């Protein structure tokens, strides 16, 4: 299952292979936003066919593989504003995915917050799609989101109805090496953004992952 284009966007599909989490493609691979299939190989060593999609927004500038590598090689804390390598049009279109809400998985903390300032979140609509595509398999969801096995068993889900989201710069506390990539998608193809500021658990709807995915 692949992600549908957003209104006003089109996607060009370039088939690649997903083998034990690694992406194989041509030298132009970094030119593509990594929106891979929602469901990868379910067994260790399994090979699944996926798609990597390239944005075709009018006026969108394609970021070269060399530019992406350049950004990733910059020390965390000094990485540039996304506007230096993306257009405002493409950023706005990407962040529109969060209009129906955002979700952050977190462990309760004595501070009462759901995470640090500029914490990473996923679009709620994407998680709904992922749950349906995996048949509710929490381990498969964890793999797709880049989480350790069993992670969802020990966290809560903060649901933010009207999130103030920004495009990640890669300088955030949660921008981990090998997971964050320029352009909004994780290395596994999951869309993510950051919440401006810091939120308290009392400011959002807090649910268990099971409640979140079951719509309760």
C-alpha positions as CSV (number, residue, x, y, z in Angstrom):
1,X,0.0,0.0,0.0
2,X,1.3,3.4,-0.9
3,X,0.5,6.9,0.3
4,X,-1.9,8.8,-1.9
5,X,-0.9,12.2,-3.2
6,X,-2.1,15.3,-1.4
7,X,-4.5,17.7,-3.1
8,X,-2.7,19.7,-5.8
9,X,0.2,17.3,-5.9
10,X,1.2,14.4,-8.1
11,X,3.7,11.6,-7.6
12,X,6.1,9.9,-9.9
13,X,6.8,6.3,-8.8
14,X,10.3,4.9,-9.0
15,X,10.3,1.2,-7.9
16,X,13.0,0.1,-5.6
17,X,13.6,-2.9,-3.4
18,X,13.3,-2.9,0.4
19,X,15.5,-5.6,1.9
20,X,15.8,-5.9,5.7
21,X,15.2,-2.1,5.9
22,X,17.8,-1.0,3.3
23,X,16.9,0.9,0.2
24,X,18.5,0.0,-3.1
25,X,18.1,2.3,-6.1
26,X,20.1,4.5,-8.5
27,X,22.6,7.1,-7.6
28,X,19.7,9.7,-7.7
29,X,18.0,8.0,-4.8
30,X,18.4,11.0,-2.4
31,X,16.4,13.2,-4.9
32,X,13.3,11.4,-3.8
33,X,11.2,11.9,-0.7
34,X,11.3,8.5,1.0
35,X,7.5,7.7,1.1
36,X,8.0,4.0,0.9
37,X,5.3,1.4,1.1
38,X,3.4,1.3,4.4
39,X,4.1,-2.3,4.9
40,X,7.7,-3.7,4.4
41,X,8.8,-7.3,4.7
42,X,7.1,-8.8,7.7
43,X,9.7,-11.5,8.3
44,X,13.4,-11.0,8.9
45,X,15.3,-11.0,5.6
46,X,12.0,-10.6,3.7
47,X,12.1,-8.6,0.5
48,X,9.2,-6.4,-0.5
49,X,8.6,-4.1,-3.4
50,X,8.1,-0.5,-2.5
51,X,7.9,2.9,-4.2
52,X,9.9,6.0,-3.6
53,X,8.0,9.0,-4.7
54,X,9.2,12.3,-6.0
55,X,7.2,15.5,-5.4
56,X,6.0,17.2,-8.5
57,X,4.6,20.4,-6.9
58,X,4.8,23.4,-9.3
59,X,7.9,25.4,-8.5
60,X,9.3,22.8,-6.1
61,X,13.1,22.6,-6.3
62,X,14.5,19.2,-6.4
63,X,17.2,18.7,-3.8
64,X,20.2,16.9,-5.2
65,X,21.8,13.9,-3.5
66,X,24.9,15.9,-3.0
67,X,22.9,18.6,-1.2
68,X,21.2,16.1,1.1
69,X,24.5,14.4,2.0
70,X,26.0,17.9,2.6
71,X,23.2,18.7,5.1
72,X,23.5,15.3,6.8
73,X,27.2,15.8,7.2
74,X,26.8,19.2,9.0
75,X,27.1,18.9,12.7
76,X,23.8,18.7,14.6
77,X,23.0,22.2,15.8
78,X,24.4,23.9,12.7
79,X,22.1,22.5,10.1
80,X,20.3,25.1,7.8
81,X,16.8,26.2,7.7
82,X,14.7,24.0,5.3
83,X,13.9,27.1,3.3
84,X,17.4,27.1,2.0
85,X,16.7,23.8,0.1
86,X,12.9,23.6,-0.1
87,X,10.4,26.1,-1.4
88,X,7.7,27.6,0.9
89,X,5.1,26.0,-1.4
90,X,6.4,22.5,-0.8
91,X,6.8,23.0,2.9
92,X,3.2,24.3,3.3
93,X,1.9,21.4,1.2
94,X,3.9,18.9,3.3
95,X,2.7,20.3,6.7
96,X,-0.9,20.3,5.5
97,X,-0.7,16.5,6.2
98,X,-1.0,17.5,9.9
99,X,-4.2,19.4,9.5
100,X,-6.3,16.5,10.8
101,X,-4.1,16.2,13.9
102,X,-0.7,15.1,15.1
103,X,0.4,12.3,17.5
104,X,3.4,12.0,19.7
105,X,4.2,8.8,21.5
106,X,5.8,9.5,24.9
107,X,6.6,8.1,28.3
108,X,5.1,10.0,31.2
109,X,7.5,12.4,32.9
110,X,7.5,14.1,36.2
111,X,7.6,17.5,34.4
112,X,4.2,16.8,33.0
113,X,5.3,17.4,29.4
114,X,5.0,15.1,26.4
115,X,8.6,15.7,25.4
116,X,11.2,18.4,24.8
117,X,10.7,21.6,23.0
118,X,10.3,21.0,19.3
119,X,9.3,17.4,19.8
120,X,8.7,15.1,16.8
121,X,5.1,14.1,15.8
122,X,3.5,12.0,13.2
123,X,0.3,12.9,11.2
124,X,-2.7,11.2,12.8
125,X,-4.0,10.3,9.3
126,X,-0.8,8.5,8.5
127,X,-1.0,6.4,11.6
128,X,-4.6,5.5,10.8
129,X,-3.4,4.4,7.3
130,X,-0.5,2.5,8.8
131,X,-2.7,0.7,11.3
132,X,-5.1,-0.4,8.5
133,X,-2.2,-1.5,6.3
134,X,-0.6,-3.7,8.9
135,X,-3.8,-5.2,10.2
136,X,-3.2,-3.7,13.6
137,X,0.2,-5.4,14.0
138,X,2.0,-3.3,16.6
139,X,5.4,-4.8,15.8
140,X,5.0,-3.9,12.2
141,X,4.0,-0.4,13.1
142,X,7.0,-0.1,15.3
143,X,9.3,-1.2,12.5
144,X,7.9,1.3,10.1
145,X,8.1,4.1,12.7
146,X,11.7,3.2,13.5
147,X,10.9,2.1,17.1
148,X,12.5,-0.7,19.1
149,X,10.3,-3.8,19.3
150,X,7.8,-3.5,22.1
151,X,8.2,0.3,22.4
152,X,4.5,0.9,21.9
153,X,3.7,-1.3,24.9
154,X,5.2,1.1,27.3
155,X,4.2,4.6,26.0
156,X,1.2,6.8,25.8
157,X,-0.1,8.7,22.7
158,X,-0.6,12.5,22.9
159,X,-3.2,13.5,20.3
160,X,-2.9,17.2,19.3
161,X,-6.0,18.3,17.4
162,X,-4.7,21.6,16.0
163,X,-1.0,21.3,16.0
164,X,1.4,24.2,15.4
165,X,3.9,22.2,13.3
166,X,7.2,23.1,11.7
167,X,9.5,21.4,9.2
168,X,12.3,19.7,11.1
169,X,15.8,21.2,10.6
170,X,17.7,18.2,12.0
171,X,19.0,20.2,14.9
172,X,16.3,19.0,17.3
173,X,17.0,16.7,20.3
174,X,15.1,13.9,18.6
175,X,16.8,14.2,15.2
176,X,18.7,10.9,15.5
177,X,21.5,10.0,13.2
178,X,20.4,7.4,10.7
179,X,16.7,8.3,11.2
180,X,16.2,11.9,10.4
181,X,16.6,13.0,6.8
182,X,16.1,16.5,5.1
183,X,12.6,17.0,3.7
184,X,10.3,15.8,6.4
185,X,10.4,12.0,6.0
186,X,12.3,9.6,8.2
187,X,14.9,7.2,6.7
188,X,12.0,4.6,6.8
189,X,9.6,6.9,4.8
190,X,7.4,8.0,7.7
191,X,6.3,11.6,7.6
192,X,7.2,13.7,10.7
193,X,7.2,17.3,11.8
194,X,8.0,19.1,15.1
195,X,5.7,20.8,17.4
196,X,6.6,24.4,18.1
197,X,7.4,24.9,21.8
198,X,6.7,22.4,24.5
199,X,3.3,20.9,25.4
200,X,2.0,19.6,28.7
201,X,0.1,16.3,28.8
202,X,-2.8,18.2,30.3
203,X,-3.0,20.3,27.1
204,X,-3.7,17.3,24.8
205,X,-5.8,14.2,24.7
206,X,-3.7,11.3,26.1
207,X,-4.5,7.8,25.1
208,X,-2.9,4.4,25.1
209,X,-1.7,3.3,21.6
210,X,-4.5,0.7,21.6
211,X,-7.1,3.4,22.3
212,X,-5.6,5.6,19.6
213,X,-5.7,2.9,16.9
214,X,-9.1,1.6,17.9
215,X,-10.6,5.1,17.6
216,X,-11.7,5.3,21.3
